[in-house]
């Protein structure tokens, strides 16, 4: 049975994290995801991948880990996750502790959605290299896995390097939370197969990607059927949802509008109706 969740930028101008978390759980949905951008540079030449002007919620969003902690505190069942966390902009030791703490506080309900990002100037403000972003993300993820799974963790790479450390708490989920990669490029599948537990593409049919993912997993001695495959940006359309589930998607993550609480809850009700209908076949 597929899972059904929602995603929204948590900002100071829309529904607050506590309210939306309660509403998602009350409606029987399965998950809630928050994206992140630490800031948006005023002087930016990197074009917005979505086309047109960059919406202001990109620079108004709460820190996702603060918002997700608030969501975890008022729920008991739903999964909470980053969709996505810009790993490139975060220190891996600090991030490992934030995630382990949130996984502990939530009772093992955290999903770690990751990506490398698209905004060159934003990364540069963090001292990160856009050119080497995926190599850096890889090392940070591998280093965090060591921290989550070892009593005395160490990591020695080109971009991340530390001698043995003590770092607790460890996540409730042994070895760390499931890691879903948010990317649609042809290189995404090898990355997923090497160091992730799932794929979270935005839109698209996903049919070709399923074959590429299986091929990449086989090279790593893994099976794509063991992966979570979550479609982000799914429309609240029953026929579309059924079609993607038939293709092998395990999770449908619907987008919520950046509007008033009433507007968000109205769309959430529609999504819940679609999810219920899909569960009934």
QUIBELBEL-V644768 format. One line per field, one symbol per residue. ss: DSSP state (A for helix, B for strand, O for the rest). psi: psi as a letter, one per 30 degrees, with the letter a starting at -180 (. if undefined). A space follows every 50 residues. Layout:
# QUIBELBEL-V644768
ss->???
psi->???
This chain:
# QUIBELBEL-V644768
ss->OOBBBBBOOOBOOOOOAAAAAAAAAAOOOOBBBBOOOOOOOOOOOOOOOO OOOOOAAAAOBOOAAAAAAAAAAOOOOOBBBBBBBBAAAOOAAAAAAAAA AAAAAOOOOBBBBBBOOOOAAAAAAOOOOOOOAAAAAAAAAAAAAAAAAO OOBBBBOOOOBBBBBOOOOOOOOOOOOOBBBOOOOOOAAAAAAAAOOBBO OBOOOOAAAAAAAAAAAAAOOOOAAAOBBBBBBBOOOAAAAAAAAAAOOO BBBBBOOOOOAAAAAAAAAAAAAAAAAAAOO
psi->kllkalkkjjlggakleeeeeeeeeegglflkkkakkelkkejkfkkkff lakkkfffggklkeeeeeeeeefglfekkklkilkiefgkkeeeeeeeee eeeeefhhgkkjkllflfjeeeeefggljeegeeeeeeeeeeeeeeeffk ejklkjaefkjklklkjllllejkfllkjkkjlglffeeeeeeeglglki ljalefeeeeeeeeeeeefgglkfffkkjkjkgklijeeeeeeeeefgkf kjjkkklialeeeeeeeeeeeeeeeeeeef.
